[in-house]
């Protein structure tokens, strides 16, 4: 998959609410930094960088989306793309420096 395809897929999954969240891990990570769901959405809508991270143990593609949150923090969100034809994504974790 290309970065452009990964970005389109992630945006479409958000728009159609066709995603799951690695809960509670993802939300716990956001809480540590005082972030909310719109912060994560904003990074996917306007990333400064999209890069692959290979695949997980099940062969699903993993992609990092780097961007700035509404609180002006730079973060990277790791998304796993379901390869079952559903178009779904999993918000796996979020990183920051």
N, C-alpha and C positions, 0 to 999 in steps of 0.2 A: 504494500500500500504506500502511496506517496503522502507527503505531509499535507498537501492540499486535500486529498481524499479523507485523511484522518480528521482534519479540521471540519470539513463538510459533514462527515458522519457524526462527529461529536455535537456539532451545532444542531443537526436534525434530531438527534436523540434528545437533546435538552428541550427543543421546541415541542416535540411530541410527547415529552415526559416518558420516554422509552429508555430509562436508565435505572440502575440501582446504585446504592451507596454502600461501601464497605463499612457498615455500621457495627459497632460504635467507633471504630478506629478513625475514620475520616472526620466525623463530627468532633471527636475528642481532640484531634490535631487542630481543627479550626478553632475550637474553644481556647486552646493554649495560646493562640495568637489574637484572640478577640475578634475572630472573623465570623461571618454569617454566610448563608447560602448564596446571596447575591454577589459576594466577593468571588466565589468559585465560578458562578455563571459569567461574571465579567471577564475573568481570565480566559474562559473558553470563547467568548464573543470577540475579544480583541487581544489575542496572544502576541507577544513580541517574538516568540520562538516556538516551533513545534518540531519535536525530534523523536525518533524511534528509540525504543529501549529493548528491541528484540521481541521475544515471546515469553510467555509464562510456561509453567510446567504442563499446561494443557494445550499448548500451541497457539494460544490467543495472542494477538499483537498487543504490545504495550507501547503507549506513547506519552511523552511529557509535553505539557502545555505550560509555557512560562509566560508570566504577565504580572501586571500591577493590580492590586486590589483597590477597592474604594478608599481604603485607609492608607494608600500609597506604599504598601509593602509589596516587595517582589516575592513571588511564590512560584513553585512548579507543582502542577497537578498531574499525577500519574493516572491515566485512564487505560482500562483493559477493554478491548473490543471483542464482543461476542462473535463467534464465527459460525453461529447456527442459523444464519439467514434472517434473524429477527431485527437486526439493525440496532440492537441494544448495546449500551456501554456500561461499564462499572467504574465509578469513581473510587479508586483504590486508596490513594494516600495523597498527602500534600506536604511539600517541603519548603523550607526557607533557609536563608543564611542567618 
